[in-house]
């Protein structure tokens, strides 16, 4: 099969086409003929050598795919209500930038009715992440207020729509006015350009001084202290990335006085049972919203995975360059053309 390999850690140009033996589905697994692969920030971190591959996972990047099941554990498929030939999207621990990918059946979800494989490939990583952190860990409830840092990212556009669908007020930050407008168009109640306004002051103004109930943070670093200032009593801060650095200094007295919870998680190394529970919750609570259009995939760009161009050795390399430019709103997806 054709794949995209990381030929040494470095810039996007290290993502080059390669050939590998096609994987074989084992117990509890399905083999998917991949039509499209989602691109995510952890892929970039893996490419630069800052996100080690978990034991047993493929060294091929890619954490989400969509396509058709071509073989697999018949009993596991039947138990999940799936069959060979079904179109699915799946969360995987690696191996997504390839023509074929093995996925645990418990992490496969049917492609929502009316969606293309490109749209479906944009769902698993962000939807699993947002559900696990915003709703399971941070326990966001209807009537509460959610602050999303980086509202125009893949995670951000997912969190906006899921937060609104579940009855929350949503405030986002973004890096320019166009991105703020895009977030508002997706349903955010308020959007703050963090380059021209202090988001802490704006949050206090927008909430009448009470603060927000939940913060979804992809920055960490110096943001943590400011986010603690933004939180209401009994507020919850959940950290899912550390783009601003791993070290934070904050007023612990505020944590005590306001009874705050500071938490965080990473999804990739979690066990199958944990991810299977998220898949089940998504299928029950979110997939119906996708099928009626209340939540929609947001695709910024699509690149043929193997296609060189613009000085890059592959479409995957061009996709990573776009992601690192931070000029996108929503998801970036790779496509695979197979004979």
TAQUI-V257621 format. One record per pair of residues at least 12 apart in sequence whose ideal C-beta (glycine too) atoms are under 10 Angstrom apart, sorted by the first residue. I is the first residue (numbers start at 1). GAP is how many residues later the second one is. D is the distance in whole Angstrom. If there is no record, write none. Layout:
BEGIN
i->(I	I)
gap->(GAP	GAP)
d->(D	D)
END
This chain:
BEGIN
i->(1	1	1	1	1	1	1	1	1	1	1	1	1	1	2	2	2	2	2	2	2	2	2	2	2	2	2	2	3	3	3	3	3	3	3	3	3	3	3	3	3	3	3	3	3	3	3	3	3	3	4	4	4	4	4	4	4	4	4	4	4	4	4	4	4	4	4	4	4	4	4	4	4	5	5	5	5	5	5	5	5	5	5	5	6	6	6	6	6	6	6	6	6	6	6	6	7	8	8	9	9	9	9	9	10	10	10	11	11	11	11	11	11	11	12	12	12	12	12	12	12	12	12	12	12	12	12	12	12	13	13	13	13	13	13	13	14	14	14	14	14	14	14	15	15	15	15	15	15	15	15	15	15	15	15	15	15	15	16	16	16	16	16	16	16	17	17	17	17	17	17	17	17	17	17	18	18	18	18	18	19	20	20	20	20	20	20	20	21	22	22	22	22	22	22	23	23	23	23	23	23	23	23	24	24	24	24	25	25	25	25	25	25	25	25	25	25	25	25	25	26	26	26	26	27	27	27	27	27	27	28	28	28	28	28	28	28	28	28	28	28	28	28	29	29	29	29	29	29	29	29	29	29	29	29	30	30	30	30	30	30	30	30	30	30	30	30	30	30	30	30	30	30	30	30	30	30	31	31	31	31	31	31	31	31	31	31	31	31	32	32	32	32	32	32	32	32	32	32	32	32	32	32	32	32	32	32	32	32	32	32	32	33	33	33	33	33	33	33	33	33	33	33	34	34	34	34	34	34	34	34	34	34	34	34	34	34	34	34	34	34	34	34	34	35	35	35	35	35	35	35	35	35	35	35	35	35	35	35	35	35	35	35	36	36	36	36	36	36	36	36	36	36	36	36	36	36	36	36	36	36	36	36	37	37	37	37	37	37	37	37	37	37	37	37	37	37	37	37	37	37	37	37	37	37	37	37	37	37	37	37	38	38	38	38	38	38	38	38	38	38	38	38	38	38	38	38	38	38	38	38	38	38	38	38	38	39	39	39	39	39	39	39	39	39	39	39	39	39	39	39	39	39	39	39	39	39	39	39	39	39	39	40	40	40	40	40	40	40	40	40	40	40	40	40	40	40	40	41	41	41	41	41	41	41	41	41	41	41	41	42	42	42	42	42	42	42	42	42	42	43	43	43	43	43	43	43	43	43	43	43	43	43	44	44	44	44	44	44	45	45	45	46	46	46	46	46	46	46	47	47	47	47	47	48	48	51	51	52	52	53	53	53	53	53	54	54	54	54	54	54	55	55	56	56	57	57	57	57	57	57	58	58	58	58	58	58	58	58	58	59	59	60	60	60	60	60	60	60	61	61	61	61	61	61	61	62	62	62	62	62	62	62	62	62	62	62	62	62	63	63	63	63	63	63	63	63	63	63	63	63	63	63	64	64	64	64	64	64	64	64	64	64	64	64	64	64	64	64	64	64	64	65	65	65	65	65	65	65	65	65	65	65	65	65	65	65	65	65	65	65	65	66	66	66	66	66	66	66	66	66	66	66	66	66	66	66	66	66	66	66	66	67	67	67	67	67	67	67	67	67	67	67	67	67	67	68	68	68	68	68	68	68	69	69	69	69	69	69	69	69	69	69	69	70	70	70	71	71	71	72	72	72	72	72	72	73	73	75	76	76	76	76	77	77	78	79	79	80	80	80	80	80	80	80	80	80	80	80	81	81	82	82	82	82	86	86	86	87	87	87	87	87	87	87	88	88	88	88	88	88	88	88	88	88	89	89	89	89	89	89	89	89	89	89	89	89	89	89	89	89	89	90	90	90	90	90	90	90	90	90	90	90	90	90	91	91	91	91	91	91	91	91	91	91	91	91	91	91	91	91	91	91	91	92	92	92	92	92	92	92	93	93	93	93	93	93	93	94	96	96	96	96	97	97	97	97	97	97	97	98	98	99	99	99	99	99	100	100	103	104	104	104	104	105	105	105	106	106	106	106	106	106	106	106	107	107	107	107	107	107	107	108	108	109	109	109	109	109	109	109	109	109	109	109	110	110	110	111	111	111	112	112	112	112	112	112	112	112	112	112	112	113	113	113	113	113	114	114	114	114	115	115	115	115	116	116	116	117	117	117	118	118	118	118	118	118	118	119	119	119	119	119	119	119	120	120	120	121	121	121	121	121	121	121	122	122	122	122	122	122	122	122	122	122	122	122	123	123	123	123	123	123	123	123	123	124	124	124	124	125	125	125	125	125	125	126	126	126	126	126	126	126	126	126	126	126	126	127	127	127	127	127	127	127	127	127	127	127	127	127	127	128	128	128	128	128	128	128	128	128	129	129	129	129	129	129	129	129	129	129	129	129	129	130	130	130	130	130	130	130	130	130	130	130	130	130	130	130	130	131	131	131	131	131	131	131	131	131	131	132	132	132	132	132	132	132	132	132	132	132	133	133	133	133	133	133	133	133	133	133	133	133	133	134	134	134	134	134	134	134	134	134	134	134	134	134	134	134	135	135	135	135	135	135	135	135	136	136	136	136	136	136	137	137	137	137	137	137	137	137	138	138	138	138	138	138	138	138	138	138	139	139	139	139	139	140	140	140	140	140	140	140	140	140	140	140	140	141	141	141	141	141	142	142	142	142	142	143	143	143	143	143	144	144	144	144	144	144	144	144	144	144	144	145	145	145	145	145	145	145	145	145	145	145	145	145	145	145	145	145	145	145	146	146	146	146	146	146	146	146	146	146	146	146	146	146	146	146	146	146	146	147	147	147	147	147	147	147	147	147	147	147	147	147	147	147	147	147	147	147	147	147	147	147	147	147	148	148	148	148	148	148	148	148	148	148	148	148	148	148	148	148	149	149	149	149	149	149	149	149	149	149	149	149	149	149	149	149	149	149	149	149	150	150	150	150	150	150	150	150	150	150	150	150	150	150	151	151	151	151	151	151	151	151	151	151	151	151	151	151	151	151	151	151	152	152	152	152	152	152	152	152	152	152	152	152	152	152	152	152	152	152	152	152	152	153	153	153	153	153	153	153	153	153	153	153	154	154	154	154	154	154	154	154	154	154	155	155	155	155	155	156	156	156	156	156	156	156	156	156	156	156	156	156	156	157	157	157	157	157	157	157	157	157	157	157	157	157	157	157	158	158	158	158	158	158	158	159	159	159	159	159	159	160	160	160	160	160	160	160	160	160	160	160	160	161	161	161	161	161	161	161	161	161	161	161	162	162	162	162	162	162	162	163	163	163	163	163	164	164	164	164	164	164	165	165	165	165	165	165	165	166	166	166	168	168	168	168	169	169	169	169	169	169	169	170	170	170	170	170	170	170	170	170	170	171	171	171	171	171	171	171	171	171	171	171	171	171	171	172	172	172	172	172	172	172	172	172	172	173	173	173	173	173	173	173	173	173	173	173	173	174	174	174	174	174	174	174	175	175	175	175	175	175	176	176	176	176	176	176	177	177	177	177	178	178	178	179	179	179	179	179	179	180	180	180	180	180	181	182	182	182	182	183	185	185	186	186	186	186	186	187	187	189	190	190	190	190	190	192	192	194	194	198	199	199	199	199	200	200	200	200	200	200	200	201	201	202	203	203	203	203	203	203	203	204	204	207	207	209	210	210	210	210	211	211	211	211	211	211	211	211	211	211	212	212	212	212	212	212	212	213	213	213	213	213	213	214	214	214	214	214	214	214	215	215	215	215	215	215	215	215	215	215	215	216	216	216	216	216	217	217	217	217	217	217	217	217	217	217	218	218	218	218	218	218	219	219	219	219	219	219	219	219	220	220	220	220	220	220	220	220	220	220	220	220	221	221	221	221	221	221	221	221	222	222	222	222	222	222	223	223	223	223	223	223	223	223	224	224	224	224	224	224	224	224	224	224	225	225	225	225	225	226	227	227	227	227	227	228	228	228	228	228	228	228	228	228	228	229	229	229	229	231	231	231	231	231	231	231	232	232	233	233	233	233	234	234	234	234	235	235	235	235	235	235	235	236	236	236	236	237	237	237	237	237	237	237	238	238	238	238	238	239	239	239	239	239	240	240	240	240	240	241	241	242	248	250	296	297	297	297	298	298	298	298	299	299	299	299	299	299	300	300	300	300	300	300	300	300	300	301	301	301	301	301	301	301	301	301	301	301	301	301	302	302	302	302	302	302	302	303	303	303	303	303	303	303	303	303	303	303	304	304	304	304	304	304	304	305	305	305	305	305	305	305	305	306	306	306	306	307	307	307	314	315	315	315	316	316	318	318	319	319	319	320)
gap->(17	18	19	20	21	22	32	33	97	98	99	100	335	337	15	16	17	18	32	95	96	97	98	303	304	334	335	336	13	14	15	16	17	19	31	55	57	58	59	92	93	94	95	96	97	98	302	303	313	333	12	13	14	33	39	43	56	57	58	92	93	94	301	302	309	310	311	312	313	315	316	330	332	12	13	14	15	54	55	56	92	93	309	311	12	37	40	41	42	43	47	53	54	55	91	310	306	39	41	37	38	39	40	41	37	38	39	36	37	301	306	309	310	313	32	35	36	300	301	302	304	305	306	307	308	309	310	311	312	298	299	300	301	304	307	308	33	34	35	299	300	303	306	28	32	46	82	290	297	298	299	300	301	302	303	304	305	306	290	292	296	297	298	300	301	80	288	289	290	291	296	297	298	299	300	42	79	80	288	296	80	38	39	40	75	78	79	80	79	48	76	77	78	79	80	35	37	72	75	77	78	79	80	47	48	76	78	44	45	46	47	48	51	52	75	76	77	78	79	80	46	47	76	78	45	46	48	49	77	78	44	45	47	48	49	51	52	76	77	78	79	244	248	42	43	44	47	48	73	74	75	76	77	78	79	38	39	40	41	42	43	46	47	50	52	54	56	58	60	71	72	73	74	75	76	77	78	36	37	38	39	40	41	42	53	69	70	71	72	33	34	35	36	37	38	39	40	54	55	56	57	58	60	63	64	66	67	68	69	70	71	76	32	34	35	36	37	38	66	67	68	303	305	28	31	32	33	34	56	61	62	63	64	65	66	67	69	83	87	271	300	301	302	304	30	31	32	33	52	54	64	76	81	82	83	85	86	298	299	300	301	302	303	28	29	30	31	53	60	80	81	82	83	84	85	86	263	266	269	297	298	299	300	23	24	25	26	27	28	29	30	55	58	59	60	61	62	64	80	81	84	85	266	268	279	282	295	296	297	298	299	24	25	26	27	28	51	53	58	59	80	82	83	84	85	86	87	88	116	259	261	281	293	294	295	296	22	23	24	25	57	58	82	83	86	115	261	262	263	264	266	276	277	280	281	283	284	289	292	293	294	295	21	22	23	24	56	82	84	85	86	89	113	114	115	283	291	292	22	84	109	112	113	114	177	199	200	202	282	283	19	20	21	52	83	87	199	224	225	226	18	19	20	21	51	53	54	82	273	276	277	280	289	17	275	276	277	279	280	16	196	198	13	14	15	16	17	48	222	14	269	270	273	277	272	276	215	217	216	217	40	41	42	215	216	39	40	212	214	215	216	38	214	37	38	35	36	37	38	211	212	34	35	36	37	38	39	40	43	44	35	36	32	34	35	36	37	38	41	33	34	35	36	37	255	259	30	31	32	33	34	35	36	39	59	63	243	254	272	27	28	29	30	31	32	33	34	61	62	65	66	204	205	25	26	27	28	32	37	39	43	56	57	58	59	60	61	62	63	64	267	269	23	24	25	26	27	30	31	32	33	35	36	37	38	43	52	55	56	59	269	271	21	22	23	24	30	35	42	43	45	49	50	51	52	53	54	55	56	57	58	267	20	21	22	23	32	33	34	36	44	50	53	54	269	271	16	17	18	19	20	43	49	13	14	15	16	17	18	19	21	34	36	39	14	15	30	13	29	31	12	30	31	32	33	36	31	32	30	28	29	30	32	28	31	27	26	27	24	25	26	27	28	29	30	196	199	200	203	29	202	23	26	27	28	22	24	25	23	24	25	28	29	30	33	15	17	19	20	21	22	23	29	32	36	14	18	19	20	21	22	23	26	28	30	31	32	33	34	35	36	38	12	13	14	15	16	17	18	19	30	31	33	34	189	12	13	15	16	17	18	32	33	34	36	37	38	176	177	184	185	187	188	191	12	15	16	32	33	176	183	14	174	175	176	177	179	182	174	25	28	29	238	208	209	217	219	222	237	239	207	238	206	207	237	238	239	236	238	21	168	171	172	175	167	171	174	166	167	169	170	171	172	173	174	17	21	165	168	169	171	172	16	171	14	15	18	19	170	171	173	174	177	178	181	173	177	181	12	176	179	171	174	175	176	177	178	179	180	181	183	185	174	175	177	178	179	176	177	178	179	175	176	181	182	181	183	217	216	218	219	179	181	184	213	215	216	217	171	177	178	179	180	212	214	170	177	213	176	178	181	210	212	213	214	32	35	36	175	176	177	178	180	208	209	210	211	31	35	159	163	164	167	172	174	208	151	154	155	158	29	30	33	142	143	206	27	28	29	30	31	32	33	36	171	172	204	205	27	28	31	32	34	35	151	152	155	159	160	163	168	170	30	139	142	146	147	150	151	153	154	25	26	29	30	87	89	111	112	136	137	138	139	149	18	24	25	26	27	28	29	30	31	32	33	86	110	148	152	156	27	28	31	146	147	148	150	151	154	155	106	108	133	135	138	142	143	145	146	149	150	22	26	81	83	84	103	105	106	107	130	131	132	134	12	14	21	24	25	28	29	32	34	80	81	82	102	104	106	27	28	31	79	143	146	150	151	102	129	138	141	142	145	77	99	101	103	124	126	127	128	75	76	77	78	97	98	99	100	123	125	74	75	97	99	122	19	22	23	26	27	28	30	73	74	76	96	98	25	26	27	72	73	21	24	25	26	27	23	24	25	26	70	19	22	23	24	25	68	69	70	88	91	92	18	23	24	25	26	44	45	58	61	62	65	66	67	68	69	70	85	87	90	13	14	16	17	18	20	22	23	24	25	26	42	43	66	67	68	69	70	90	16	22	23	24	25	26	43	45	52	55	56	59	60	64	65	66	67	68	69	70	80	83	84	88	90	12	15	22	23	24	25	26	35	40	43	64	66	67	68	69	70	23	24	25	43	45	50	66	67	68	69	70	71	74	77	78	90	91	92	94	95	22	23	24	25	29	33	44	66	67	68	69	91	93	176	19	20	21	22	23	24	28	29	31	32	33	35	37	39	40	41	65	178	20	21	22	23	24	26	27	28	29	30	31	34	36	39	146	148	174	175	176	177	178	19	21	26	65	88	170	173	175	176	177	178	143	144	145	146	169	174	175	176	177	178	61	63	85	86	176	14	16	17	18	23	26	27	30	32	60	62	142	173	174	15	25	26	29	30	31	138	139	140	141	142	143	172	173	174	28	128	137	139	140	172	173	13	29	55	57	59	81	12	22	23	24	25	26	27	28	29	31	135	138	25	26	27	125	128	129	133	134	135	136	137	25	120	123	124	127	132	133	24	25	26	51	53	22	23	24	25	130	131	22	120	121	124	125	129	130	119	120	123	21	44	45	46	19	20	21	37	38	43	44	13	14	16	17	18	19	20	21	42	46	12	17	18	19	20	21	28	31	32	35	36	41	44	59	12	14	16	17	18	19	20	22	27	44	17	18	19	20	21	22	24	26	29	30	46	50	14	17	18	19	20	21	155	18	19	20	21	151	152	17	18	19	20	150	151	14	16	18	19	15	149	151	12	14	147	148	149	150	12	13	14	16	17	148	116	118	147	148	146	113	144	109	110	112	143	144	107	108	17	12	13	15	16	17	13	14	25	29	28	24	27	28	31	23	25	26	27	28	29	30	28	29	28	12	23	24	26	27	28	29	25	26	23	25	23	21	22	23	25	16	17	18	19	20	21	22	24	47	49	15	18	19	20	23	24	25	18	19	20	21	22	23	17	18	21	22	23	24	47	12	13	15	16	20	21	22	23	24	45	47	20	21	22	23	24	20	21	22	23	24	25	26	27	45	47	21	22	23	24	25	26	20	21	22	23	24	25	26	29	17	19	20	21	22	23	24	25	26	27	28	44	21	22	23	24	25	26	27	28	22	23	25	26	27	28	14	16	19	20	21	22	25	27	13	15	18	20	21	23	24	25	26	38	23	24	25	26	29	24	12	21	23	33	35	20	22	23	24	25	26	27	30	32	34	21	22	25	29	23	24	27	28	29	30	31	26	28	24	25	26	27	24	25	26	27	19	20	23	24	25	26	27	24	25	26	27	13	18	23	24	25	26	27	23	24	25	26	27	23	24	25	26	27	23	24	25	26	27	23	25	22	14	12	34	33	34	36	30	31	32	33	29	30	31	32	33	34	22	23	27	28	29	30	31	32	33	14	17	18	21	22	26	27	28	29	30	31	32	33	13	17	29	30	31	32	33	12	13	14	15	16	17	19	29	30	31	32	12	14	15	30	31	32	33	12	13	14	28	29	30	31	32	28	29	30	31	27	28	30	20	19	20	21	16	18	14	16	13	14	15	12)
d->(10	7	6	7	5	8	9	9	6	4	5	9	9	9	6	8	6	8	10	10	7	5	9	8	6	7	9	8	10	7	5	7	5	10	10	9	5	9	9	8	10	6	4	7	9	10	9	9	10	10	7	6	7	9	10	10	7	7	8	9	4	7	6	7	9	6	8	4	8	10	10	8	10	8	4	9	8	8	7	9	8	9	9	10	10	9	7	5	9	9	10	7	8	6	9	10	9	10	9	9	7	6	4	8	7	7	8	8	8	10	8	8	8	9	8	7	10	6	9	9	8	4	7	8	4	5	9	9	7	8	6	6	9	6	9	9	6	9	10	9	10	8	9	9	6	8	8	9	8	7	5	9	4	4	9	8	6	10	10	9	10	5	6	9	8	10	8	5	9	8	7	6	10	9	10	9	10	9	10	10	10	9	10	7	9	7	9	9	10	10	8	8	5	9	9	8	10	7	8	6	7	4	10	8	10	9	7	9	9	6	4	6	9	10	10	10	5	9	10	9	9	7	7	10	10	6	9	7	10	10	9	5	9	5	10	10	10	6	6	7	10	8	10	9	6	6	7	10	5	7	6	6	9	10	9	10	5	8	7	4	7	8	6	9	7	9	9	7	8	9	7	6	8	5	10	9	6	10	10	7	5	5	6	10	9	6	8	6	8	6	8	5	7	6	7	9	9	10	9	7	9	6	9	10	10	10	10	7	5	7	6	8	10	5	5	8	5	10	7	6	9	9	7	9	5	7	4	9	9	9	7	9	6	6	6	5	10	9	8	9	9	9	5	8	8	6	4	7	8	10	9	10	9	4	8	9	7	10	10	7	6	9	8	9	7	5	7	9	10	8	5	5	8	7	4	8	10	8	9	5	7	5	7	10	9	5	9	7	5	8	9	10	10	5	5	8	10	8	10	10	6	10	10	7	8	9	10	7	4	8	7	8	7	4	7	8	9	10	7	10	9	9	5	5	8	7	6	8	8	10	10	10	6	8	6	8	9	8	9	9	9	9	9	9	9	8	10	9	10	8	10	10	8	5	7	9	6	10	7	4	7	6	9	8	6	7	9	10	10	5	8	9	10	7	9	8	8	9	10	9	10	8	8	8	8	10	7	8	7	9	8	10	6	10	8	10	9	9	9	7	5	6	7	10	10	8	8	9	9	9	7	8	10	9	10	6	10	6	6	10	9	10	9	10	5	9	9	8	10	6	9	9	6	10	10	9	9	8	10	10	8	6	10	9	10	6	8	10	6	5	9	10	9	8	9	8	4	4	7	8	9	8	7	4	3	8	9	8	8	8	7	8	10	6	5	7	6	6	8	7	8	7	5	9	8	9	7	10	7	6	2	4	7	7	10	10	9	9	8	10	7	6	7	7	9	6	10	8	5	9	10	8	7	7	7	6	7	6	10	9	10	9	6	8	7	4	4	8	9	9	9	9	9	7	6	9	6	8	5	9	8	9	5	10	7	10	9	9	6	8	9	9	7	7	4	8	10	10	10	10	6	9	8	4	7	8	4	4	8	8	8	9	7	7	8	9	9	8	8	10	9	6	9	8	8	9	8	6	7	6	8	9	9	6	7	5	6	5	8	6	9	9	9	8	7	8	8	6	10	10	7	9	9	10	6	9	10	6	9	8	4	8	9	6	9	10	8	9	10	5	7	10	7	9	9	9	9	10	10	8	10	7	6	9	7	9	7	8	7	4	10	9	10	7	7	8	9	10	4	6	6	6	10	8	10	9	10	7	6	8	6	9	9	8	9	4	6	9	6	5	10	9	9	4	8	9	10	5	4	7	9	9	10	6	9	7	8	10	5	8	8	9	4	6	9	5	9	8	9	6	10	8	7	10	8	7	10	8	9	9	10	9	10	6	8	10	10	9	8	9	9	9	9	6	10	9	6	10	7	9	9	8	9	9	5	9	6	9	9	9	5	8	7	9	10	9	10	6	8	7	4	9	10	6	8	8	8	7	5	7	9	6	9	8	8	7	9	10	6	9	7	6	10	7	10	8	8	10	9	10	10	10	9	6	9	9	4	5	9	10	9	9	9	10	8	5	9	8	6	9	8	7	8	9	7	9	9	10	9	8	10	8	6	6	9	5	9	6	9	8	4	9	6	9	8	9	8	10	9	9	10	8	5	8	9	7	9	9	5	8	6	9	10	8	4	8	6	10	8	9	9	9	8	10	6	9	10	10	9	9	8	9	9	8	9	9	9	5	5	9	8	4	8	9	9	10	9	7	10	10	6	10	10	8	9	9	6	6	9	9	9	10	10	6	10	10	7	5	7	10	7	9	6	8	9	10	10	6	10	9	9	6	10	9	9	10	6	9	10	5	5	10	9	6	8	8	9	10	10	9	9	10	7	10	6	9	6	6	8	7	9	9	7	6	8	8	9	9	5	9	10	9	9	9	7	10	10	5	9	6	8	8	6	9	7	9	10	9	6	7	7	9	9	7	10	6	9	7	9	8	9	7	10	10	8	9	10	10	9	10	9	8	8	9	8	5	9	9	5	8	6	8	5	8	7	9	4	8	5	8	7	9	8	7	10	9	9	9	7	7	9	6	10	7	5	9	8	9	8	8	8	8	9	10	6	3	7	10	10	6	7	8	9	9	9	8	5	7	8	4	6	9	9	9	9	7	4	8	7	8	9	9	8	6	8	8	4	5	8	10	10	8	9	7	9	9	5	9	9	5	7	5	7	9	10	10	7	7	5	8	7	10	10	10	8	5	7	8	9	9	8	10	6	10	9	9	4	9	7	5	7	9	7	6	9	9	9	6	7	7	7	5	7	9	8	8	10	10	9	8	5	9	9	8	5	9	10	8	8	7	7	5	6	5	10	7	10	8	10	10	9	9	9	8	7	7	8	9	10	9	9	9	5	7	9	8	9	8	9	3	6	5	10	7	8	8	4	9	8	6	10	6	9	9	9	8	9	5	8	9	9	4	8	10	6	6	9	10	9	9	9	9	10	8	4	7	10	9	9	7	10	9	9	8	8	8	9	10	8	10	9	9	8	9	6	5	8	7	6	7	8	10	10	6	9	8	9	10	7	9	9	8	8	9	9	9	9	8	8	6	10	9	10	9	9	4	10	9	7	5	8	10	10	8	9	8	9	9	8	10	10	6	10	10	6	10	6	9	10	5	6	5	9	9	10	9	6	6	9	9	8	9	8	4	7	10	8	10	10	9	7	8	10	7	8	9	10	9	9	8	4	8	8	9	9	8	9	8	5	10	6	6	8	9	9	9	10	8	8	9	5	8	9	9	8	9	8	10	9	7	5	5	8	9	10	10	10	7	6	5	8	7	9	8	6	6	8	7	9	9	8	9	5	9	7	5	7	10	10	9	10	8	5	8	4	9	9	5	9	9	9	10	9	6	8	7	7	9	9	7	7	6	10	7	10	6	10	7	9	10	10	9	6	9	8	10	10	8	8	8	9	9	9	6	7	5	9	10	10	10	8	10	5	8	8	10	10	10	8	7	9	9	10	9	8	8	9	10	5	10	10	8	10	10	8	9	7	9	7	10	9	5	8	10	5	6	10	10	9	9	9	9	9	5	9	10	8	7	8	7	10	10	5	8	10	10	10	8	5	5	4	8	6	8	10	9	6	6	6	7	10	10	8	6	9	8	5	7	8	9	7	5	8	7	10	5	9	6	6	7	7	5	7	9	10	10	10	9	6	9	7	6	7	5	7	8	9	10	9	10	8	8	6	4	8	6	9	8	10	7	8	5	4	8	10	10	5	9	7	4	7	5	6	7	8	6	8	7	8	3	3	7	7	6	10	6	7	9	7	8	9	10	9	10	9	6	9	8	10	7	7	10	9	10	9	4	8	5	8	7	6	4	7	9	9	9	9	8	10	9	9	5	7	9	10	5	7	8	6	7	9	8	7	10	8	9	6	10	6	9	9	7	9	8	5	6	8	7	5	7	8	10	10	7	8	5	7	10	7	4	8	7	10	9	7	7	5	7	8	8	8	5	6	7	8	7	4	8	10	10	6	7	8	8	9	9	9	9	8	10	8	7	9	10	7	3	6	10	10	6	5	8	6	8	9	9	4	5	5	6	6	9	10	9	7	6	9	10	6	10	9	9	5	8	10	9	9	9	8	5	8	6	3	7	9	5	5	10	8	7	8	6	7	9	9	10	7	5	8	7	10	10	8	9	4	6	6	9	9	9	8	8	10	9	9	9	6	8	10	10	6	9	10	5	8	6	9)
END
